[in-house]
Amino acid sequence: MEKKVWFITGASSGFGKALAEYGIQQGHQVIISARRIEILKSIKELAPNQVEAIQMDVNQKEQIESALNLTIKKFGRVDVLFNNAGYGMVGAIEETSLEDLRAQFETNFFGAVQVIQSFLPQFRKQKSGTIVNISSSVGQFSMPGFGPYSASKFALEGISEALAGEMAAFGVRVLIVEPGAFHTGFAGSAFKHTPVMEEYHDSVGGVREFVKNAAEQGVGSDPNKLPFAIDQALQSENMPLRLQLGEDAVETVRAHSIQLLEDMKEWEDVSKNVKFD
């Protein structure tokens, strides 16, 4: 298998760490980045000659440009960009301040877009490469308690779909990954909880408890199998735009899609009856 250059944001834990370790095993050159470089040390030590650890906050454009310049100077190219940095939030819409909502978008959406925009000139120059944007199954649908997080992922998926069409002419592909629940600890440490309003106990309380307990209870799919699944898509000549990962992701996205089609069919006459007479 041809060795590639992988660039991973948010590589210190969870999916990012799993991707880095898998990339190393496959013999790729792996650039790992995070806001705090010291927490990347254990990954760097796995294969010092294969791994470059870089301090990079996706909200700091100058750090992104510096990381990209270092990567190109050393390796001459980037084959796969993994946009993985982000965090979750749980809480009802009324419980969520605009400040918290904007912060969610700054990292999950604007941070990811800023990384993409910085890398696009290099991808166009190469006329090759793949951009992998880590979304979520709740980037396709939402539920009480996940509104802010879902909204940030909906936005990322919307811009990713447009990006795929724009970059096809340059030989650059885009993959949206939609994981369900994975046993990574993400639900515990990387999920912010908004202040609680008793009025939303019935609709959101159960979601809060699930998120708090998921990591301790070992809920979810195996994160070590996620990189292999993504790599199968990357190596395919018929790579999908969206890849759901986890049985729960497949079933929930499918159910949502079926409901969408059923609603459309039921209301089709009304929907179409707005044309000029």
C-alpha positions in Angstrom: 0.0 0.0 0.0 1.2 3.5 -0.9 2.4 5.5 2.1 0.5 8.7 2.6 0.8 11.9 4.6 -2.1 12.3 7.1 -2.8 15.5 9.0 -5.1 15.1 12.0 -6.7 17.8 14.1 -7.8 17.1 17.7 -5.4 14.1 17.8 -4.9 13.9 21.6 -7.7 11.5 22.4 -10.8 9.7 21.0 -11.2 9.4 17.3 -8.1 11.6 16.6 -5.8 9.4 18.7 -7.3 6.2 17.2 -6.7 7.6 13.7 -3.1 8.5 14.5 -2.3 5.1 15.9 -3.9 3.4 12.9 -2.0 5.6 10.5 1.3 4.8 12.2 0.5 1.1 11.9 -0.1 1.5 8.2 3.3 3.1 7.8 1.9 6.6 6.9 3.6 9.9 7.9 1.2 11.3 10.5 1.0 14.9 11.6 -0.9 15.2 14.9 -2.2 18.5 16.2 -3.9 19.7 19.4 -4.2 22.9 21.4 -1.7 21.5 24.0 1.3 19.8 22.4 2.4 18.1 25.6 -0.6 15.7 25.5 0.5 14.5 22.1 3.8 13.2 23.5 2.7 9.6 24.0 1.6 9.3 20.4 4.8 10.9 19.1 6.8 8.3 21.1 5.1 5.4 19.3 7.0 6.2 16.1 9.2 9.3 16.3 10.3 9.0 12.7 6.8 8.8 11.4 5.0 11.4 13.6 5.2 15.2 13.8 3.4 16.7 16.8 2.3 20.3 16.3 0.6 22.7 18.7 -2.5 24.0 16.8 -5.8 25.5 17.8 -8.3 25.4 14.9 -9.5 28.8 16.0 -6.1 30.4 15.5 -5.4 31.0 11.8 -1.8 31.8 12.2 -1.2 28.4 14.0 -3.0 26.6 11.1 -0.8 28.3 8.5 2.3 27.6 10.5 1.4 23.9 10.8 0.6 23.6 7.1 3.9 25.3 6.1 5.9 23.0 8.3 4.1 19.9 6.9 4.7 21.0 3.3 8.3 21.9 3.9 9.0 18.5 5.4 6.8 16.2 3.3 5.9 18.2 0.3 2.2 17.3 0.4 -0.9 16.4 2.4 -2.8 13.3 1.2 -5.6 13.2 3.8 -6.8 16.0 6.1 -8.8 14.7 9.1 -11.0 17.5 10.6 -11.6 15.9 13.9 -11.2 18.7 16.5 -14.4 19.6 18.3 -16.5 19.1 21.4 -20.1 18.2 22.3 -22.8 20.1 24.1 -26.0 18.8 25.7 -28.9 21.0 26.9 -32.3 22.3 25.8 -32.4 25.4 23.4 -33.7 27.6 26.2 -30.9 26.4 28.5 -28.2 27.3 26.0 -26.8 30.8 26.1 -25.9 32.5 22.8 -22.4 32.7 24.1 -22.2 28.9 24.5 -23.9 28.4 21.1 -21.4 30.7 19.3 -18.5 28.9 21.1 -19.9 25.6 19.8 -19.9 26.9 16.3 -16.5 28.5 16.6 -14.8 25.2 17.1 -17.0 22.6 15.4 -17.9 24.7 12.4 -15.8 27.8 11.9 -12.6 26.1 13.2 -13.1 23.2 10.8 -13.8 25.6 7.9 -10.8 27.7 8.7 -8.6 24.6 8.5 -10.2 23.5 5.2 -9.7 27.0 3.6 -6.1 27.0 4.7 -5.4 23.6 3.1 -7.4 24.1 -0.1 -4.7 25.9 -2.1 -2.3 23.0 -1.5 -4.9 20.4 -2.5 -5.7 22.3 -5.7 -1.9 22.5 -6.4 -1.5 18.8 -5.9 -4.7 18.0 -7.8 -5.3 15.2 -5.3 -6.2 14.6 -1.7 -9.1 13.8 0.6 -10.8 16.0 3.2 -12.4 13.9 6.0 -14.8 15.9 8.1 -15.8 14.1 11.3 -19.5 14.9 11.9 -22.0 12.8 13.8 -25.1 10.8 13.2 -26.9 13.8 14.8 -25.5 15.8 11.9 -28.3 14.2 9.9 -31.1 14.5 12.5 -31.5 15.9 15.9 -33.3 15.2 19.2 -34.1 17.1 22.4 -30.9 18.1 24.2 -28.6 17.9 21.2 -29.8 21.1 19.4 -26.6 23.2 19.6 -24.3 20.3 18.9 -26.4 19.0 16.0 -26.7 22.5 14.6 -22.9 22.8 14.4 -22.7 19.4 12.6 -25.6 20.2 10.3 -23.6 23.3 9.2 -20.4 21.3 8.7 -22.3 18.8 6.6 -23.9 21.4 4.5 -20.6 23.1 3.6 -18.9 19.7 3.1 -21.5 18.7 0.5 -20.9 21.9 -1.4 -17.2 21.5 -1.0 -17.3 18.0 -2.5 -18.8 19.4 -5.7 -16.4 22.4 -5.9 -13.3 20.3 -5.4 -14.2 17.3 -7.7 -12.7 19.2 -10.7 -9.4 19.3 -8.9 -9.3 15.6 -8.1 -9.9 16.3 -4.4 -12.5 14.2 -2.5 -14.6 14.9 0.6 -15.9 12.4 3.1 -18.3 13.1 5.8 -18.1 10.6 8.7 -21.2 10.2 10.9 -20.3 8.2 14.0 -22.9 7.0 16.4 -22.0 6.3 20.0 -18.4 5.1 20.4 -16.7 4.1 23.6 -14.1 6.8 23.5 -14.8 8.9 26.6 -15.9 11.7 24.4 -19.4 11.7 26.0 -17.8 12.3 29.4 -14.9 14.8 29.3 -15.6 16.4 25.9 -19.3 17.2 26.4 -20.3 20.6 27.9 -23.5 20.6 29.9 -25.7 23.8 29.9 -27.3 24.9 33.1 -30.4 22.8 34.0 -33.9 24.1 33.9 -36.4 21.8 35.7 -39.0 22.5 33.0 -36.9 20.4 30.6 -36.4 17.4 32.9 -38.7 15.1 31.0 -37.4 15.9 27.5 -33.7 16.4 28.2 -33.0 14.8 31.5 -32.6 11.3 30.1 -30.2 12.6 27.4 -28.1 14.3 30.1 -27.9 11.1 32.1 -27.0 9.0 29.0 -24.2 11.4 28.1 -22.8 11.5 31.7 -22.9 7.7 32.1 -22.0 6.5 28.6 -18.2 6.5 29.1 -18.4 4.8 32.5 -20.8 2.1 31.2 -18.8 1.4 28.1 -21.6 2.3 25.8 -20.9 2.4 22.1 -18.9 0.9 19.3 -15.2 0.1 19.3 -13.2 3.3 18.5 -10.2 1.2 17.3 -12.3 -0.2 14.4 -13.3 3.3 13.2 -10.0 4.1 11.4 -10.1 0.9 9.5 -13.7 1.6 8.4 -12.7 5.1 7.2 -9.7 3.7 5.4 -11.8 1.2 3.5 -13.8 4.2 2.2 -10.7 6.2 1.4 -9.3 3.3 -0.7 -12.5 2.7 -2.5 -12.9 4.0 -6.1 -16.6 4.7 -5.2 -16.1 6.6 -1.9 -19.4 7.7 -0.5 -20.1 11.3 0.5 -21.4 10.2 3.9 -20.3 7.2 5.9 -22.3 6.2 9.0 -20.3 4.3 11.6 -21.9 2.1 14.2 -25.1 0.1 14.1 -27.0 2.9 16.0 -25.8 5.5 13.4 -27.0 3.3 10.5 -30.4 2.6 12.1 -31.2 6.1 13.3 -30.1 7.8 10.1 -32.1 5.2 8.1 -35.2 5.8 10.2 -34.9 9.5 9.9 -34.5 9.2 6.1 -37.6 6.9 5.8 -39.7 9.3 7.9 -38.5 12.2 5.7 -39.6 10.3 2.5 -42.9 9.3 4.1 -43.8 12.8 5.1 -42.8 14.1 1.7 -45.1 11.5 0.0 -48.0 12.2 2.4 -47.8 16.0 1.8 -46.7 16.0 -1.8 -50.0 17.4 -3.2 -49.9 20.3 -0.7 -46.2 20.8 -1.4 -46.7 21.1 -5.1 -49.9 23.1 -5.0 -48.1 26.4 -4.8 -47.4 27.0 -8.5 -48.9 29.7 -10.6 -52.3 28.9 -12.0 
